[in-house]
């Protein structure tokens, strides 16, 4: 079986200017922040970033990498922080954004994963989401006649997810809630998995119930100890590193301070 292990730099080199990136996890939970920091320090630009976002999206906006954000929310859930760069970029009109309900963005990923042009949902009806996103259409259900939202597929060039442990072949464990990572893996052309540890496959197989990432979907695997810090990863570290989060917030809106933050962390 092919060895897919690579370095962080090799992952970044497979991302192109203008790519659409979908990032797994939720808020500050199980985010591949080592990979995100590497992208922030790179020369990449004009990225479209999708996710149920927290510091990952905010950091990429602070670093000037994001042209468009597609998200259901941006929250430092559980941590002592807020999305200062995202807020500032929206207020000043520096980024494009598509703000959706969580169900709508997940429906868009489901459509992409299933290779269909849209996914039917009731989510968004009776809200201003459709007013602010006129490209999202409604339709009459052929069997019941009810009005539904046709959420368009949200296909990505690259997916980034974080796992507890992985094998070099591309299998990985997610202990706890897999969230929507099993969907976004199938909604992207390339999938890169960062993991706290890369271990032999025979060792990984001792935890079969938690193997939720499978090699056919995976492009590359990279070992990143504490790779979701300053966020959380069950059960390895369950409390956010609030001091590091505050250091980020203090640096986010100043280019020199942000560079120093990235160099330090």
N, C-alpha and C positions, 0 to 999 in steps of 0.2 A: 504494500500500500504506500502511496506517495507521501513523502515527508513534506509537510506544508509549513514547518516552523520558519519564521523569519524575524527580522529585527523591526523595531519601531520605525526606523528610517526607511526600510524597504516597504513598509506599509504606506507611508506618506508619499513615496515616489510613485505609487500606483494610483494616486489621486491626481486629477487634472484640474486646471483652472476651469471654473464654470460647472463643475460636477454637482450633482444633487446627492447629498449625504443624508442617510437616515441613521439616527443614533438611538440605540436601545436603552433600556432602563426607564426610570420614571422619576422626575424631579431630581433629587440628589441620591437616588437609590440605584446602585449597580450601573453607574455610568463609566464608560471607558475613558476616564479622564487623563490617563497617561497619553493615550493616542490623541485626545483633543488638544492637550498642551503642545504636543509635537506639531500638530497642524497649525496651531496658533503661532508657533515660532518659525514656521516655514514661509516660503514665498507664494504660497497658494492664495488665490483671490477669487472673488465673484462666485462664491459657493452658495447653493441653496441648501439650507439645513432644515431637516424635518425631525420632529420628535416630541415626546411629552417631556418638556425641557426644564432644565435648571441651570446650573453653572456651566454646563457644556455649551449650550447655545450662547449664553451671556459672554463667556470667555472668547468665543470665536468672533462675536460682534465687537467686543472690546479691542481685539487684535486686528480688526479691519478685514476679516476674511469673508464676511457674509453679505451677499447681495439680496437674498430673500430668505425669510423665515416662514416655515409652515408648522404650526403648532396648536395644540389644544390649550396649553398654558405654559408659563415660564415661572417656576416657583422653586425656592430653596427649601423645599418641604422638610421639616425636621431640623433644619440648620438655622443658625442665627444670621440670616442674610437675605438680600433681595436682589433682583435682576437690574442693577443700576445701569449697565450698558444697554440692555434691551430697552429699558424705559427711555433713556436719553436718545437712542437711535430712532425710536418711534416718534417721540415728541419733535425731533428735528428733521424728520423725513429722510433719514440717511439709509434706511433699508426698506425694501418691499416686504410685505407680510400678508399671510393668509391665516387668519385666526378662526379656528374651527372648534366645535365641541369635541370632546375626547372620542365619542362614538363616531363622529364623522371622519376624523383622521384615521381611526382604526379601520373604518369601512373602506377608506381609500387604499390602505395597505392591503386589506383583504382582496380588493379588486385586482391590485397589482400582482399579488401572490397567486391568484387564480387565473391570471392572464385574461381578464375580462375588462371591458372599457369603463364600467362603473359598478357600484354596489348599491342596492336599494336600501334605504333607511328612512325612518320617520324623524330622525334627529335633525334639527335645524328648522323644522316647520314651526311657525309661530314665533320665530326669533328674527333678530336683525342680521343674523349670519348670512342669509341668502341675499339680503339687500346689499351688504358690503362685499359679497363675492358673487356678482351676477353671472359669472361663468359657470356656476353650479346650477344645474337645471332640475326642475321637477317633472314628474310624468304621472300619467294615470295608470294605475295598476291594472293589467289586462284581466285579472280574475275577479277582483273585488271592486274595481272602479275608484278606489281611494287614491288620494294624492300622496305621492312619495317623493323623496329626494333621490336623485341619481348622483351619488357621490362619485366623482371621477377617480380613476385609478391614480395612485400616487407612487409611481415607479421611481426607484433610486438607482444611481450609478454604483454607489458604495453603501454598505451597511457596516456599522461599527458596533460591536456588542462586547460586554465584559462577562466573564465566567469565573467560577471558583477554581476549577482545574480543567486542564485540557491535555489531550495527547497530541503529538506532533502530526498525526494523520488528520486531525480536524474534528475529533469528538470532544465534547466538553460537558461539564456538569454545571448546572445552575441549582443551587440549594435554596429552597424557598420559592417564592412566586417567580415564574418565568416571565410574567407580564406579557408583553406582546412580541418578544424577541423571536419566537418561533414563526410569527407571521412576517416580520420585516426581513428575516433571512431569505424568505422566498420572494420578497418584493424588490430585491436588489440584484444587480448584475455581478457584483463582487462583494464578498462577505469576509470581514476581518475580525477575528476573535482574539481579544486580549484575555489573559488568564493570570490569576495569582501564581499558579505553578503549572509548568508543563511536565507531565509525568508519563511513564510508559503506559501503553494502552492496557496491558494486563493489570496494572494497578488501578487504572480508571474503571475497569470493568467490575471492580469490587463494589462500586456504588452505582449499579445499573439503573436504579430508580431515578437517579438525578441526572442521568445523561440526557440532556434536552437539546443538544446541538449535535448535528450529524454531518459527517464529512462530505456528502455529496453537495451540500450547500456552501461549504467553506472554501475560501480562496487562500487564506493564510492564518496562521496562529502565531501569537507573540507572547512571551512571558513578561508580565509586568507586575511584580510584587507591589501590593498596595495600589493597584492600578485604578481603583475607584475612589481613592482619597482625593479631596477631603470629604467626599460623600460616604455612603455606607454600603456594606456588602455582607449580607447574612450568610453564615454566622461568624464570619471572620472579624468584622468590625461593625458594630451596630450603632455607634454614636458618631455623628459628624464631627469633623475637626474644626470647631467654630473659630479658633484662633487663626487658622489658615484661611478660612472663608472671609473673616474680617480683613485680613491682610490683602486678599484679592479685591474686596470692595473698595478699600482705601486706594488701591492702585489702578482700578479698572478704567478710569476716565482720564488717565495721564499716561501718554505713550512711554515716557522714560521709566516711570514707576512700574508700569505693566511689564516692561522688559526685565526690570530687576526682579520682579515677582517671579516671572517665568524662569529666569536664571537660577533663582534660589530654590524653587519648588519643582 
